[in-house]
Amino acid sequence: MAQHMFNVRYVDWLDIRQLTKLMQALIIDAKRRKPKPNGD
């Protein structure tokens, strides 16, 4: 994902700004993939 977003192969090479954006994207993705409860 870091390579796709920042053209950086390893997370170790991200600066703090890039790392923050990567973490935000991962949180959004996790929320999107979370199964929705059936509220029938």
CHARMM-style PDB file with segment names, atoms N, HN, CA, C and O in Angstrom:
ATOM      1  N   MET     1       0.822  -1.186   0.000  1.00  0.00      PROA
ATOM      2  CA  MET     1       0.000   0.000   0.000  1.00  0.00      PROA
ATOM      3  C   MET     1       0.872   1.258   0.000  1.00  0.00      PROA
ATOM      4  O   MET     1       0.537   2.246  -0.653  1.00  0.00      PROA
ATOM      5  N   ALA     2       1.976   1.223   0.722  1.00  0.00      PROA
ATOM      6  HN  ALA     2       2.249   0.420   1.252  1.00  0.00      PROA
ATOM      7  CA  ALA     2       2.894   2.364   0.732  1.00  0.00      PROA
ATOM      8  C   ALA     2       3.469   2.603  -0.656  1.00  0.00      PROA
ATOM      9  O   ALA     2       3.665   3.746  -1.070  1.00  0.00      PROA
ATOM     10  N   GLN     3       3.735   1.522  -1.366  1.00  0.00      PROA
ATOM     11  HN  GLN     3       3.576   0.594  -1.029  1.00  0.00      PROA
ATOM     12  CA  GLN     3       4.271   1.665  -2.715  1.00  0.00      PROA
ATOM     13  C   GLN     3       3.230   2.290  -3.634  1.00  0.00      PROA
ATOM     14  O   GLN     3       3.564   3.124  -4.475  1.00  0.00      PROA
ATOM     15  N   HSD     4       1.989   1.897  -3.480  1.00  0.00      PROA
ATOM     16  HN  HSD     4       1.717   1.219  -2.796  1.00  0.00      PROA
ATOM     17  CA  HSD     4       0.922   2.436  -4.317  1.00  0.00      PROA
ATOM     18  C   HSD     4       0.673   3.919  -4.012  1.00  0.00      PROA
ATOM     19  O   HSD     4       0.478   4.715  -4.931  1.00  0.00      PROA
ATOM     20  N   MET     5       0.679   4.288  -2.738  1.00  0.00      PROA
ATOM     21  HN  MET     5       0.837   3.641  -1.992  1.00  0.00      PROA
ATOM     22  CA  MET     5       0.355   5.660  -2.354  1.00  0.00      PROA
ATOM     23  C   MET     5       1.523   6.625  -2.552  1.00  0.00      PROA
ATOM     24  O   MET     5       1.318   7.757  -2.992  1.00  0.00      PROA
ATOM     25  N   PHE     6       2.745   6.191  -2.232  1.00  0.00      PROA
ATOM     26  HN  PHE     6       2.911   5.272  -1.875  1.00  0.00      PROA
ATOM     27  CA  PHE     6       3.882   7.110  -2.188  1.00  0.00      PROA
ATOM     28  C   PHE     6       5.056   6.686  -3.059  1.00  0.00      PROA
ATOM     29  O   PHE     6       6.094   7.348  -3.067  1.00  0.00      PROA
ATOM     30  N   ASN     7       4.898   5.588  -3.792  1.00  0.00      PROA
ATOM     31  HN  ASN     7       4.055   5.051  -3.785  1.00  0.00      PROA
ATOM     32  CA  ASN     7       5.982   5.051  -4.612  1.00  0.00      PROA
ATOM     33  C   ASN     7       7.221   4.748  -3.753  1.00  0.00      PROA
ATOM     34  O   ASN     7       8.356   4.965  -4.176  1.00  0.00      PROA
ATOM     35  N   VAL     8       6.971   4.243  -2.537  1.00  0.00      PROA
ATOM     36  HN  VAL     8       6.048   4.067  -2.194  1.00  0.00      PROA
ATOM     37  CA  VAL     8       8.022   3.843  -1.601  1.00  0.00      PROA
ATOM     38  C   VAL     8       7.791   2.380  -1.273  1.00  0.00      PROA
ATOM     39  O   VAL     8       6.691   1.991  -0.878  1.00  0.00      PROA
ATOM     40  N   ARG     9       8.821   1.574  -1.435  1.00  0.00      PROA
ATOM     41  HN  ARG     9       9.714   1.889  -1.756  1.00  0.00      PROA
ATOM     42  CA  ARG     9       8.645   0.130  -1.295  1.00  0.00      PROA
ATOM     43  C   ARG     9       8.469  -0.327   0.151  1.00  0.00      PROA
ATOM     44  O   ARG     9       7.698  -1.252   0.408  1.00  0.00      PROA
ATOM     45  N   TYR    10       9.160   0.295   1.092  1.00  0.00      PROA
ATOM     46  HN  TYR    10       9.786   1.046   0.883  1.00  0.00      PROA
ATOM     47  CA  TYR    10       9.130  -0.155   2.484  1.00  0.00      PROA
ATOM     48  C   TYR    10       8.577   0.941   3.398  1.00  0.00      PROA
ATOM     49  O   TYR    10       8.877   2.123   3.226  1.00  0.00      PROA
ATOM     50  N   VAL    11       7.771   0.526   4.365  1.00  0.00      PROA
ATOM     51  HN  VAL    11       7.527  -0.434   4.504  1.00  0.00      PROA
ATOM     52  CA  VAL    11       7.173   1.470   5.309  1.00  0.00      PROA
ATOM     53  C   VAL    11       8.254   2.172   6.126  1.00  0.00      PROA
ATOM     54  O   VAL    11       8.066   3.314   6.545  1.00  0.00      PROA
ATOM     55  N   ASP    12       9.375   1.506   6.356  1.00  0.00      PROA
ATOM     56  HN  ASP    12       9.527   0.578   6.016  1.00  0.00      PROA
ATOM     57  CA  ASP    12      10.473   2.102   7.131  1.00  0.00      PROA
ATOM     58  C   ASP    12      10.974   3.400   6.504  1.00  0.00      PROA
ATOM     59  O   ASP    12      11.550   4.234   7.203  1.00  0.00      PROA
ATOM     60  N   TRP    13      10.771   3.585   5.216  1.00  0.00      PROA
ATOM     61  HN  TRP    13      10.303   2.908   4.648  1.00  0.00      PROA
ATOM     62  CA  TRP    13      11.303   4.745   4.514  1.00  0.00      PROA
ATOM     63  C   TRP    13      10.320   5.907   4.440  1.00  0.00      PROA
ATOM     64  O   TRP    13      10.630   6.934   3.837  1.00  0.00      PROA
ATOM     65  N   LEU    14       9.150   5.767   5.037  1.00  0.00      PROA
ATOM     66  HN  LEU    14       8.898   4.932   5.527  1.00  0.00      PROA
ATOM     67  CA  LEU    14       8.170   6.849   5.010  1.00  0.00      PROA
ATOM     68  C   LEU    14       8.515   7.902   6.054  1.00  0.00      PROA
ATOM     69  O   LEU    14       9.015   7.584   7.133  1.00  0.00      PROA
ATOM     70  N   ASP    15       8.238   9.172   5.717  1.00  0.00      PROA
ATOM     71  HN  ASP    15       7.832   9.431   4.840  1.00  0.00      PROA
ATOM     72  CA  ASP    15       8.388  10.210   6.732  1.00  0.00      PROA
ATOM     73  C   ASP    15       7.102  10.269   7.560  1.00  0.00      PROA
ATOM     74  O   ASP    15       6.144   9.554   7.267  1.00  0.00      PROA
ATOM     75  N   ILE    16       7.076  11.098   8.570  1.00  0.00      PROA
ATOM     76  HN  ILE    16       7.854  11.679   8.808  1.00  0.00      PROA
ATOM     77  CA  ILE    16       5.946  11.111   9.507  1.00  0.00      PROA
ATOM     78  C   ILE    16       4.641  11.505   8.815  1.00  0.00      PROA
ATOM     79  O   ILE    16       3.583  10.976   9.156  1.00  0.00      PROA
ATOM     80  N   ARG    17       4.697  12.412   7.865  1.00  0.00      PROA
ATOM     81  HN  ARG    17       5.556  12.842   7.588  1.00  0.00      PROA
ATOM     82  CA  ARG    17       3.495  12.838   7.147  1.00  0.00      PROA
ATOM     83  C   ARG    17       2.930  11.693   6.316  1.00  0.00      PROA
ATOM     84  O   ARG    17       1.721  11.460   6.315  1.00  0.00      PROA
ATOM     85  N   GLN    18       3.796  10.984   5.612  1.00  0.00      PROA
ATOM     86  HN  GLN    18       4.778  11.173   5.613  1.00  0.00      PROA
ATOM     87  CA  GLN    18       3.362   9.856   4.793  1.00  0.00      PROA
ATOM     88  C   GLN    18       2.844   8.716   5.672  1.00  0.00      PROA
ATOM     89  O   GLN    18       1.850   8.071   5.335  1.00  0.00      PROA
ATOM     90  N   LEU    19       3.511   8.472   6.785  1.00  0.00      PROA
ATOM     91  HN  LEU    19       4.318   8.996   7.058  1.00  0.00      PROA
ATOM     92  CA  LEU    19       3.088   7.409   7.689  1.00  0.00      PROA
ATOM     93  C   LEU    19       1.705   7.705   8.274  1.00  0.00      PROA
ATOM     94  O   LEU    19       0.882   6.802   8.419  1.00  0.00      PROA
ATOM     95  N   THR    20       1.457   8.965   8.606  1.00  0.00      PROA
ATOM     96  HN  THR    20       2.126   9.699   8.488  1.00  0.00      PROA
ATOM     97  CA  THR    20       0.145   9.361   9.119  1.00  0.00      PROA
ATOM     98  C   THR    20      -0.937   9.115   8.081  1.00  0.00      PROA
ATOM     99  O   THR    20      -1.994   8.572   8.403  1.00  0.00      PROA
ATOM    100  N   LYS    21      -0.685   9.508   6.843  1.00  0.00      PROA
ATOM    101  HN  LYS    21       0.174   9.949   6.581  1.00  0.00      PROA
ATOM    102  CA  LYS    21      -1.670   9.297   5.778  1.00  0.00      PROA
ATOM    103  C   LYS    21      -1.903   7.812   5.518  1.00  0.00      PROA
ATOM    104  O   LYS    21      -3.034   7.397   5.265  1.00  0.00      PROA
ATOM    105  N   LEU    22      -0.851   7.020   5.580  1.00  0.00      PROA
ATOM    106  HN  LEU    22       0.068   7.358   5.786  1.00  0.00      PROA
ATOM    107  CA  LEU    22      -0.988   5.579   5.391  1.00  0.00      PROA
ATOM    108  C   LEU    22      -1.854   4.974   6.494  1.00  0.00      PROA
ATOM    109  O   LEU    22      -2.730   4.156   6.212  1.00  0.00      PROA
ATOM    110  N   MET    23      -1.619   5.366   7.739  1.00  0.00      PROA
ATOM    111  HN  MET    23      -0.908   6.030   7.968  1.00  0.00      PROA
ATOM    112  CA  MET    23      -2.418   4.850   8.848  1.00  0.00      PROA
ATOM    113  C   MET    23      -3.881   5.263   8.717  1.00  0.00      PROA
ATOM    114  O   MET    23      -4.776   4.465   8.994  1.00  0.00      PROA
ATOM    115  N   GLN    24      -4.131   6.499   8.298  1.00  0.00      PROA
ATOM    116  HN  GLN    24      -3.404   7.147   8.072  1.00  0.00      PROA
ATOM    117  CA  GLN    24      -5.508   6.948   8.097  1.00  0.00      PROA
ATOM    118  C   GLN    24      -6.191   6.127   7.011  1.00  0.00      PROA
ATOM    119  O   GLN    24      -7.355   5.755   7.155  1.00  0.00      PROA
ATOM    120  N   ALA    25      -5.482   5.846   5.937  1.00  0.00      PROA
ATOM    121  HN  ALA    25      -4.537   6.149   5.820  1.00  0.00      PROA
ATOM    122  CA  ALA    25      -6.049   5.048   4.847  1.00  0.00      PROA
ATOM    123  C   ALA    25      -6.351   3.627   5.311  1.00  0.00      PROA
ATOM    124  O   ALA    25      -7.369   3.054   4.923  1.00  0.00      PROA
ATOM    125  N   LEU    26      -5.475   3.051   6.138  1.00  0.00      PROA
ATOM    126  HN  LEU    26      -4.648   3.517   6.454  1.00  0.00      PROA
ATOM    127  CA  LEU    26      -5.710   1.703   6.647  1.00  0.00      PROA
ATOM    128  C   LEU    26      -6.918   1.656   7.584  1.00  0.00      PROA
ATOM    129  O   LEU    26      -7.677   0.687   7.567  1.00  0.00      PROA
ATOM    130  N   ILE    27      -7.098   2.692   8.397  1.00  0.00      PROA
ATOM    131  HN  ILE    27      -6.481   3.479   8.410  1.00  0.00      PROA
ATOM    132  CA  ILE    27      -8.256   2.756   9.292  1.00  0.00      PROA
ATOM    133  C   ILE    27      -9.543   2.865   8.491  1.00  0.00      PROA
ATOM    134  O   ILE    27     -10.519   2.179   8.794  1.00  0.00      PROA
ATOM    135  N   ILE    28      -9.556   3.711   7.480  1.00  0.00      PROA
ATOM    136  HN  ILE    28      -8.762   4.268   7.234  1.00  0.00      PROA
ATOM    137  CA  ILE    28     -10.740   3.859   6.625  1.00  0.00      PROA
ATOM    138  C   ILE    28     -11.051   2.549   5.920  1.00  0.00      PROA
ATOM    139  O   ILE    28     -12.213   2.152   5.827  1.00  0.00      PROA
ATOM    140  N   ASP    29     -10.023   1.878   5.424  1.00  0.00      PROA
ATOM    141  HN  ASP    29      -9.080   2.201   5.499  1.00  0.00      PROA
ATOM    142  CA  ASP    29     -10.223   0.603   4.732  1.00  0.00      PROA
ATOM    143  C   ASP    29     -10.782  -0.456   5.683  1.00  0.00      PROA
ATOM    144  O   ASP    29     -11.660  -1.230   5.303  1.00  0.00      PROA
ATOM    145  N   ALA    30     -10.280  -0.491   6.911  1.00  0.00      PROA
ATOM    146  HN  ALA    30      -9.567   0.138   7.220  1.00  0.00      PROA
ATOM    147  CA  ALA    30     -10.768  -1.468   7.889  1.00  0.00      PROA
ATOM    148  C   ALA    30     -12.237  -1.218   8.222  1.00  0.00      PROA
ATOM    149  O   ALA    30     -13.014  -2.163   8.353  1.00  0.00      PROA
ATOM    150  N   LYS    31     -12.619   0.053   8.359  1.00  0.00      PROA
ATOM    151  HN  LYS    31     -11.987   0.821   8.253  1.00  0.00      PROA
ATOM    152  CA  LYS    31     -14.023   0.377   8.632  1.00  0.00      PROA
ATOM    153  C   LYS    31     -14.906  -0.006   7.450  1.00  0.00      PROA
ATOM    154  O   LYS    31     -16.026  -0.482   7.639  1.00  0.00      PROA
ATOM    155  N   ARG    32     -14.414   0.198   6.251  1.00  0.00      PROA
ATOM    156  HN  ARG    32     -13.505   0.585   6.098  1.00  0.00      PROA
ATOM    157  CA  ARG    32     -15.187  -0.115   5.055  1.00  0.00      PROA
ATOM    158  C   ARG    32     -15.392  -1.621   4.908  1.00  0.00      PROA
ATOM    159  O   ARG    32     -16.441  -2.063   4.438  1.00  0.00      PROA
ATOM    160  N   ARG    33     -14.406  -2.399   5.305  1.00  0.00      PROA
ATOM    161  HN  ARG    33     -13.554  -2.040   5.686  1.00  0.00      PROA
ATOM    162  CA  ARG    33     -14.490  -3.857   5.173  1.00  0.00      PROA
ATOM    163  C   ARG    33     -15.248  -4.520   6.323  1.00  0.00      PROA
ATOM    164  O   ARG    33     -15.613  -5.692   6.226  1.00  0.00      PROA
ATOM    165  N   LYS    34     -15.485  -3.786   7.403  1.00  0.00      PROA
ATOM    166  HN  LYS    34     -15.188  -2.834   7.481  1.00  0.00      PROA
ATOM    167  CA  LYS    34     -16.172  -4.343   8.567  1.00  0.00      PROA
ATOM    168  C   LYS    34     -17.595  -4.739   8.167  1.00  0.00      PROA
ATOM    169  O   LYS    34     -18.312  -3.945   7.558  1.00  0.00      PROA
ATOM    170  N   PRO    35     -18.001  -5.955   8.506  1.00  0.00      PROA
ATOM    171  CA  PRO    35     -19.361  -6.384   8.134  1.00  0.00      PROA
ATOM    172  C   PRO    35     -20.413  -5.548   8.847  1.00  0.00      PROA
ATOM    173  O   PRO    35     -20.287  -5.232  10.030  1.00  0.00      PROA
ATOM    174  N   LYS    36     -21.442  -5.203   8.106  1.00  0.00      PROA
ATOM    175  HN  LYS    36     -21.545  -5.460   7.145  1.00  0.00      PROA
ATOM    176  CA  LYS    36     -22.526  -4.405   8.668  1.00  0.00      PROA
ATOM    177  C   LYS    36     -23.515  -5.322   9.377  1.00  0.00      PROA
ATOM    178  O   LYS    36     -23.827  -6.403   8.878  1.00  0.00      PROA
ATOM    179  N   PRO    37     -24.012  -4.896  10.541  1.00  0.00      PROA
ATOM    180  CA  PRO    37     -24.988  -5.731  11.255  1.00  0.00      PROA
ATOM    181  C   PRO    37     -26.325  -5.750  10.520  1.00  0.00      PROA
ATOM    182  O   PRO    37     -26.712  -4.767   9.888  1.00  0.00      PROA
ATOM    183  N   ASN    38     -27.017  -6.868  10.610  1.00  0.00      PROA
ATOM    184  HN  ASN    38     -26.703  -7.666  11.124  1.00  0.00      PROA
ATOM    185  CA  ASN    38     -28.349  -6.977  10.012  1.00  0.00      PROA
ATOM    186  C   ASN    38     -29.352  -6.376  10.979  1.00  0.00      PROA
ATOM    187  O   ASN    38     -29.671  -6.976  12.005  1.00  0.00      PROA
ATOM    188  N   GLY    39     -29.845  -5.203  10.657  1.00  0.00      PROA
ATOM    189  HN  GLY    39     -29.586  -4.714   9.824  1.00  0.00      PROA
ATOM    190  CA  GLY    39     -30.810  -4.526  11.518  1.00  0.00      PROA
ATOM    191  C   GLY    39     -32.213  -4.634  10.970  1.00  0.00      PROA
ATOM    192  O   GLY    39     -32.907  -3.629  10.817  1.00  0.00      PROA
ATOM    193  N   ASP    40     -32.635  -5.859  10.673  1.00  0.00      PROA
ATOM    194  HN  ASP    40     -32.071  -6.675  10.797  1.00  0.00      PROA
ATOM    195  CA  ASP    40     -33.973  -6.044  10.081  1.00  0.00      PROA
ATOM    196  C   ASP    40     -35.033  -5.691  11.051  1.00  0.00      PROA
ATOM    197  OT1 ASP    40     -36.218  -5.784  10.731  1.00  0.00      PROA
TER     198      ASP     40
END
